[in-house]
């Protein structure tokens, strides 16, 4: 009956009709040949019986033990296997014969119908078809241990083995392979048929019952299902029955995919055998044809062919070696090559998330690929150049330096010497693009255990002053890496805690702050006066040291480090020294840095690390040279260059400071004697565009002061606020809080009101995050806030009022009667004065009156959800100012709006705290025209 229906519908050319027929064929074959659960019920109880015996709702959400699961599966029986084989032979072989004999005479629609049917039947039945018996490809990669299995335990899932007149996988490769050649050559306009044929051609080597996309969807759907029905009260591994059955179905599908008509015994799903199947000669031919189609001139064909190629390369271990020679042949050829072929070749190199050839862990492969990528002459168009840039960027992200075997024998060394010869200048004429790629690859290959040739090191400083901007950037990376490889070792000391603190301690486990671990927070730190004291001072940069208890022996670096001098400088280190001691060279490459900053205005971390490495390795020998350049940078008068010069100066100073970490005390004093006046002068000349280059290296005073410079740039202000908050929200020791309060007090005397606002905002966050440690300074903070409450600038007064309300609310500052009396007195300040017999408003007196009103507002806002004892009096005083100037009325309006919002829900309780007269006054003020003005 089923076969007769398909016989009648199989030749319909209408697209939706034959797609429906093809899907029906696929689903029929899967239902006949696959193993799958057939019972997803919540429980195995009889749900058809009377409710008195079993109430089904009681099984809802209950987990099932594995030994009571009783799963039921569909196992293909002999009749189903025979029917599936008969169906395949009845419909797929005639279509293959038709495609081979009459492909040229068929219309595009007829050809696509036939290919669609073949594709869906193949997807439905290929799980029953065994892998093609072919010779394995040997010597794909040198390996001490074999990467293939000689023996596999296999158990058939079929009662009766499927019988076909020939191996369908081989037939598909032969017939569809010929058809692809024919279509690409003579019917290249029929893209739909080519893409469908391409998918069919990839199936015999990569498909054994589950497509990669279906596998991902299956796993994703299961995770969603498991999460949706998770009951955290039951704990892990306790799921309803149907969720566990779904998991078994997923496991069967994924495991069955590992081998065709058998389920291979695996220890765990994690040990997927997909990547451990050996590559055969047939698979190799499929890969080579896919490579050829991956560089086809039509982009759609290239794209799909590359997808199928990557699937096969991912499946077979070391199979990428098959495609390398073909790619190298295209990249290295001296003849003119079609642009589309080069583009396809580069896309193959770019790969996808699973396959990326240029970063494989194989020195022999990298030895072939990297020089070819760097030296190819065929990437002449912008699209191919962009592809090469993407490949290089991906190499930087994914490449991990491999271990190099250094114990080579004498025979190997003699052979290498005999083979090695330097290239003659006339043999190579690299372009700038080739130089960029070559230097980038060299940077990745730098290793501490492998000596770097002196000629290589000399190249990098030369490129710092090269005309090509990309070469200059790569040179910065390389010099930074070389400085890191050449850095002198640190000197460590090992002492007990008693030897460090010069007293005995109790080393029992007591988490938290103790007398014996406060010194890590630089508590009571006194700067050393002599070099010996400086070297012996112990600095531990790991915050976990001593939190619970101390180790028996503490290993820490001394505050001194070996530095290169003329007496102990190796030849390779002297190369960098000789270049950077040259004033003309330093001036030249700094000018190039300024030019680069005109197009890129971000702080360059790589350059900062380069300068850090130079000053770390060579000490203060370069300071004088760079200070001359720094003075020139901050005095540039050309407006277009000022921002770039400031950013370059910030990078140099940041590297100089960080590189001086282990300098001697004398060297540090000399450095800061030069840096301090320089930084003071630099800060005076900053514009709003130049601030960001410096703000990351400055302390709280700078972060508050530059607020006034960038008042009109919201993005920069936001970033400055974030920088301040990173300090404010830190848990601080008392000594640090005292130092910060002193700085806040200093900033609040600044003439720039933006700085005063920033300081008050910082104080607010710092106190909230250090509420208990800051208790001793409550009186100082109160005086500071009250002073700012009567600041001449409206914005400063407003933020001081908000801060005072917060401190009142959290109890850091207590509301006392004296505060209420003081604010009442100030709020009644008469702001009129007589000048020449005329009544004139005094700005000074309005500020005092407004400050008193803001103090009253702070008392009201300090009780957002209740009515404290002072709130009614403060509200009545505010209501007396209905005729005040607009500035004062606006502050009162905002306060009462907030009061009404926070007390509205429980007003029936809050009103009990007021007298009848007070309620009448408050109601009159809230509904009067003055409130809504």
Secondary structure as the mmCIF struct_conf table of DSSP 4:
data_model
#
loop_
_struct_conf.conf_type_id
_struct_conf.id
_struct_conf.beg_label_comp_id
_struct_conf.beg_label_asym_id
_struct_conf.beg_label_seq_id
_struct_conf.end_label_comp_id
_struct_conf.end_label_asym_id
_struct_conf.end_label_seq_id
HELX_RH_AL_P HELX_RH_AL_P1 UNK A 2 UNK A 9
TURN_TY1_P TURN_TY1_P1 UNK A 10 UNK A 11
HELX_RH_AL_P HELX_RH_AL_P2 UNK A 15 UNK A 33
STRN STRN1 UNK A 36 UNK A 37
BEND BEND1 UNK A 42 UNK A 42
BEND BEND2 UNK A 44 UNK A 45
TURN_TY1_P TURN_TY1_P2 UNK A 47 UNK A 48
BEND BEND3 UNK A 49 UNK A 49
TURN_TY1_P TURN_TY1_P3 UNK A 51 UNK A 53
HELX_RH_3T_P HELX_RH_3T_P1 UNK A 56 UNK A 59
TURN_TY1_P TURN_TY1_P4 UNK A 60 UNK A 61
STRN STRN2 UNK A 63 UNK A 63
HELX_RH_3T_P HELX_RH_3T_P2 UNK A 66 UNK A 68
STRN STRN3 UNK A 73 UNK A 74
HELX_RH_AL_P HELX_RH_AL_P3 UNK A 78 UNK A 102
TURN_TY1_P TURN_TY1_P5 UNK A 103 UNK A 105
BEND BEND4 UNK A 106 UNK A 106
HELX_RH_AL_P HELX_RH_AL_P4 UNK A 108 UNK A 125
HELX_RH_3T_P HELX_RH_3T_P3 UNK A 126 UNK A 128
BEND BEND5 UNK A 129 UNK A 129
HELX_LH_PP_P HELX_LH_PP_P1 UNK A 130 UNK A 132
HELX_LH_PP_P HELX_LH_PP_P2 UNK A 135 UNK A 135
STRN STRN4 UNK A 136 UNK A 136
HELX_LH_PP_P HELX_LH_PP_P3 UNK A 137 UNK A 138
BEND BEND6 UNK A 140 UNK A 141
BEND BEND7 UNK A 144 UNK A 145
BEND BEND8 UNK A 148 UNK A 148
BEND BEND9 UNK A 150 UNK A 150
STRN STRN5 UNK A 154 UNK A 156
BEND BEND10 UNK A 159 UNK A 160
BEND BEND11 UNK A 165 UNK A 166
HELX_RH_AL_P HELX_RH_AL_P5 UNK A 168 UNK A 186
TURN_TY1_P TURN_TY1_P6 UNK A 188 UNK A 189
HELX_RH_AL_P HELX_RH_AL_P6 UNK A 191 UNK A 206
BEND BEND12 UNK A 208 UNK A 209
HELX_RH_AL_P HELX_RH_AL_P7 UNK A 212 UNK A 228
TURN_TY1_P TURN_TY1_P7 UNK A 229 UNK A 229
TURN_TY1_P TURN_TY1_P8 UNK A 232 UNK A 234
TURN_TY1_P TURN_TY1_P9 UNK A 236 UNK A 237
STRN STRN6 UNK A 240 UNK A 240
HELX_RH_AL_P HELX_RH_AL_P8 UNK A 241 UNK A 256
TURN_TY1_P TURN_TY1_P10 UNK A 257 UNK A 258
BEND BEND13 UNK A 259 UNK A 261
STRN STRN7 UNK A 262 UNK A 264
BEND BEND14 UNK A 267 UNK A 267
TURN_TY1_P TURN_TY1_P11 UNK A 269 UNK A 270
BEND BEND15 UNK A 271 UNK A 271
HELX_RH_3T_P HELX_RH_3T_P4 UNK A 273 UNK A 276
STRN STRN8 UNK A 277 UNK A 277
HELX_LH_PP_P HELX_LH_PP_P4 UNK A 278 UNK A 279
STRN STRN9 UNK A 280 UNK A 280
HELX_RH_AL_P HELX_RH_AL_P9 UNK A 281 UNK A 294
TURN_TY1_P TURN_TY1_P12 UNK A 295 UNK A 295
BEND BEND16 UNK A 297 UNK A 298
HELX_RH_AL_P HELX_RH_AL_P10 UNK A 299 UNK A 315
STRN STRN10 UNK A 316 UNK A 316
TURN_TY1_P TURN_TY1_P13 UNK A 317 UNK A 320
HELX_RH_AL_P HELX_RH_AL_P11 UNK A 321 UNK A 332
BEND BEND17 UNK A 334 UNK A 335
HELX_RH_AL_P HELX_RH_AL_P12 UNK A 339 UNK A 350
BEND BEND18 UNK A 353 UNK A 354
HELX_RH_3T_P HELX_RH_3T_P5 UNK A 357 UNK A 359
BEND BEND19 UNK A 360 UNK A 361
HELX_RH_AL_P HELX_RH_AL_P13 UNK A 363 UNK A 375
BEND BEND20 UNK A 377 UNK A 377
BEND BEND21 UNK A 381 UNK A 381
HELX_RH_AL_P HELX_RH_AL_P14 UNK A 382 UNK A 398
HELX_LH_PP_P HELX_LH_PP_P5 UNK A 401 UNK A 403
HELX_RH_AL_P HELX_RH_AL_P15 UNK A 410 UNK A 419
HELX_LH_PP_P HELX_LH_PP_P6 UNK A 422 UNK A 424
HELX_RH_3T_P HELX_RH_3T_P6 UNK A 425 UNK A 427
HELX_RH_AL_P HELX_RH_AL_P16 UNK A 432 UNK A 445
BEND BEND22 UNK A 448 UNK A 450
HELX_LH_PP_P HELX_LH_PP_P7 UNK A 451 UNK A 453
HELX_RH_AL_P HELX_RH_AL_P17 UNK A 454 UNK A 464
TURN_TY1_P TURN_TY1_P14 UNK A 465 UNK A 465
BEND BEND23 UNK A 467 UNK A 467
HELX_RH_AL_P HELX_RH_AL_P18 UNK A 469 UNK A 486
HELX_LH_PP_P HELX_LH_PP_P8 UNK A 487 UNK A 489
STRN STRN11 UNK A 490 UNK A 495
HELX_RH_AL_P HELX_RH_AL_P19 UNK A 497 UNK A 501
TURN_TY1_P TURN_TY1_P15 UNK A 502 UNK A 502
BEND BEND24 UNK A 503 UNK A 503
BEND BEND25 UNK A 512 UNK A 512
TURN_TY1_P TURN_TY1_P16 UNK A 515 UNK A 517
HELX_RH_3T_P HELX_RH_3T_P7 UNK A 518 UNK A 521
TURN_TY1_P TURN_TY1_P17 UNK A 522 UNK A 524
BEND BEND26 UNK A 529 UNK A 530
HELX_RH_AL_P HELX_RH_AL_P20 UNK A 531 UNK A 536
TURN_TY1_P TURN_TY1_P18 UNK A 543 UNK A 546
BEND BEND27 UNK A 547 UNK A 548
BEND BEND28 UNK A 552 UNK A 553
STRN STRN12 UNK A 554 UNK A 561
TURN_TY1_P TURN_TY1_P19 UNK A 566 UNK A 568
HELX_RH_AL_P HELX_RH_AL_P21 UNK A 571 UNK A 580
TURN_TY1_P TURN_TY1_P20 UNK A 581 UNK A 581
HELX_RH_AL_P HELX_RH_AL_P22 UNK A 583 UNK A 597
TURN_TY1_P TURN_TY1_P21 UNK A 598 UNK A 599
BEND BEND29 UNK A 602 UNK A 602
HELX_RH_AL_P HELX_RH_AL_P23 UNK A 605 UNK A 618
HELX_RH_3T_P HELX_RH_3T_P8 UNK A 619 UNK A 622
HELX_RH_AL_P HELX_RH_AL_P24 UNK A 623 UNK A 634
TURN_TY1_P TURN_TY1_P22 UNK A 635 UNK A 635
HELX_RH_AL_P HELX_RH_AL_P25 UNK A 639 UNK A 659
TURN_TY1_P TURN_TY1_P23 UNK A 660 UNK A 662
HELX_RH_AL_P HELX_RH_AL_P26 UNK A 665 UNK A 684
TURN_TY1_P TURN_TY1_P24 UNK A 685 UNK A 685
HELX_RH_3T_P HELX_RH_3T_P9 UNK A 688 UNK A 690
BEND BEND30 UNK A 691 UNK A 691
HELX_RH_AL_P HELX_RH_AL_P27 UNK A 692 UNK A 695
TURN_TY1_P TURN_TY1_P25 UNK A 696 UNK A 697
HELX_RH_AL_P HELX_RH_AL_P28 UNK A 700 UNK A 705
TURN_TY1_P TURN_TY1_P26 UNK A 706 UNK A 712
HELX_RH_AL_P HELX_RH_AL_P29 UNK A 714 UNK A 728
TURN_TY1_P TURN_TY1_P27 UNK A 729 UNK A 729
BEND BEND31 UNK A 730 UNK A 730
HELX_RH_AL_P HELX_RH_AL_P30 UNK A 734 UNK A 747
TURN_TY1_P TURN_TY1_P28 UNK A 748 UNK A 749
BEND BEND32 UNK A 751 UNK A 751
HELX_RH_AL_P HELX_RH_AL_P31 UNK A 753 UNK A 769
TURN_TY1_P TURN_TY1_P29 UNK A 770 UNK A 774
HELX_RH_3T_P HELX_RH_3T_P10 UNK A 775 UNK A 777
HELX_RH_AL_P HELX_RH_AL_P32 UNK A 778 UNK A 789
TURN_TY1_P TURN_TY1_P30 UNK A 790 UNK A 790
BEND BEND33 UNK A 792 UNK A 793
HELX_RH_AL_P HELX_RH_AL_P33 UNK A 794 UNK A 810
TURN_TY1_P TURN_TY1_P31 UNK A 811 UNK A 811
BEND BEND34 UNK A 812 UNK A 813
HELX_RH_AL_P HELX_RH_AL_P34 UNK A 817 UNK A 827
TURN_TY1_P TURN_TY1_P32 UNK A 828 UNK A 828
STRN STRN13 UNK A 832 UNK A 835
TURN_TY1_P TURN_TY1_P33 UNK A 836 UNK A 837
STRN STRN14 UNK A 838 UNK A 841
HELX_RH_AL_P HELX_RH_AL_P35 UNK A 843 UNK A 861
TURN_TY1_P TURN_TY1_P34 UNK A 862 UNK A 862
BEND BEND35 UNK A 864 UNK A 866
TURN_TY1_P TURN_TY1_P35 UNK A 869 UNK A 870
HELX_RH_AL_P HELX_RH_AL_P36 UNK A 871 UNK A 879
TURN_TY1_P TURN_TY1_P36 UNK A 880 UNK A 883
BEND BEND36 UNK A 884 UNK A 884
HELX_RH_AL_P HELX_RH_AL_P37 UNK A 886 UNK A 903
BEND BEND37 UNK A 904 UNK A 904
TURN_TY1_P TURN_TY1_P37 UNK A 905 UNK A 906
HELX_RH_AL_P HELX_RH_AL_P38 UNK A 907 UNK A 910
HELX_RH_3T_P HELX_RH_3T_P11 UNK A 911 UNK A 913
BEND BEND38 UNK A 914 UNK A 914
HELX_RH_AL_P HELX_RH_AL_P39 UNK A 916 UNK A 927
BEND BEND39 UNK A 928 UNK A 928
HELX_RH_AL_P HELX_RH_AL_P40 UNK A 929 UNK A 932
#
